[in-house]
Each structure stands twice: as C-alpha cells, then as structure tokens.
Amino acid sequence: MVVWTESAKADLRAIHDFIAHDSCYYAKKVTQDIREKMDGLDEFQKMGRIVPEINDDLVRELSLYSYRIIYEIKDQTIFILAVVHQRRNLKGDDVSREAS
C-alpha cells in the first residue's frame, strides 16, 4: 500500500500551484504523472535509489521531470515523505519521516 504523508501532499499541491501560474494543463499533468509513478511501488518497493543525504536502505527516491519523490519502506507500506526539486539539497532539511 502506498500512503502519501500530509507533507508530501502539501509538496504536490505547491508544485501544482507553481506550474499552474503558467499552464493549468501542465500543472495537472505533472502532478498526475508523479502520482502514477508511485503506483508501481506496491510491487517493486526498492525500485528507487537510496537517498544519498540520508543513506538509509529503507528511504529511497524516484525521479520524474525535475523532481525527487522521496519515500520510506515500512513493513508492507510505502510512505511518500516528500516531493522536492532536484536542485534542492536535503542536508540539514527535515524530511519528515512520519512513518517512523
């Protein structure tokens, strides 16, 4: 099961709103594509790479467009923790591990 944390939902809404200033169509497409990409995690939990700044085998990321989708594996549940721009360095950031 894939569960979106509140902070990840907020990230996705912020991405949508930012893109929507230029194009409502692309705002919807990007956010929909991000959600769809995460659907495959039920079967392939370790599909993403380990997040280098965190270096924990259970905290991984997938990339789409210019975004990093960070998730944590906890038992049979995947918690989407954050959706951040690729240029953002997570060192020092508090990527909320609400699944812990």
C-alpha positions in Angstrom: 0.0 0.0 0.0 1.2 3.5 -0.9 0.4 6.3 1.7 1.0 9.9 1.0 2.0 11.9 4.1 0.5 15.3 4.7 3.8 17.0 4.0 4.1 15.2 0.6 0.6 16.1 -0.3 1.4 19.7 0.5 4.6 19.5 -1.7 2.5 18.2 -4.6 -0.1 20.9 -4.2 2.7 23.5 -4.1 4.2 22.1 -7.3 0.8 22.1 -9.0 0.1 25.7 -7.9 3.6 26.9 -9.1 3.2 25.3 -12.6 -0.4 26.4 -12.8 0.7 30.1 -13.0 2.0 29.3 -16.5 -0.2 26.3 -17.5 -3.1 24.6 -15.8 -2.8 21.7 -18.3 0.9 21.0 -17.4 0.2 21.5 -13.6 -2.3 18.7 -13.7 -0.2 16.5 -16.0 3.0 16.8 -13.8 1.2 16.1 -10.6 -0.8 13.2 -12.1 2.3 11.7 -13.6 4.1 11.9 -10.2 1.1 10.1 -8.5 1.0 7.4 -11.2 4.8 6.8 -11.0 4.4 5.9 -7.3 1.6 3.4 -8.0 4.2 0.8 -9.1 5.9 0.8 -5.7 3.4 -1.7 -4.3 5.2 -4.5 -6.3 8.7 -3.0 -6.5 9.4 -1.3 -3.2 13.1 -0.9 -3.8 12.7 0.4 -7.3 14.2 3.8 -6.3 17.7 4.6 -5.3 18.9 5.2 -1.7 18.7 8.9 -0.9 22.3 9.9 -0.6 21.8 12.6 2.0 20.0 10.1 4.3 21.9 6.9 3.4 19.2 4.5 4.8 18.3 1.4 2.7 14.6 2.0 3.6 14.5 5.6 2.5 14.6 5.8 -1.3 13.8 8.2 -4.2 12.5 8.1 -7.7 12.9 11.0 -10.1 10.4 12.4 -12.6 10.8 15.6 -14.6 12.9 17.8 -12.2 11.5 16.3 -9.0 12.7 13.8 -6.4 9.9 11.7 -4.9 11.2 10.5 -1.5 9.6 7.5 0.2 10.2 5.2 3.1 9.5 1.5 3.2 7.9 0.3 6.5 6.8 -3.3 6.5 4.5 -3.6 3.5 3.6 0.1 3.4 5.3 2.8 1.3 5.1 6.2 2.8 5.7 9.1 0.4 7.6 11.6 2.5 8.4 14.5 0.2 8.4 15.7 -3.4 11.2 18.2 -3.9 13.0 19.9 -6.8 16.2 18.0 -7.9 18.3 21.1 -7.2 17.3 21.1 -3.5 19.9 19.6 -1.2 18.3 17.8 1.6 21.3 18.1 4.0 20.0 20.0 7.0 16.4 19.7 5.9 13.9 17.8 8.0 12.4 15.3 5.5 9.5 14.3 7.7 9.7 10.6 8.4 6.1 10.4 9.6 6.2 6.6 9.1 8.7 6.2 11.9 
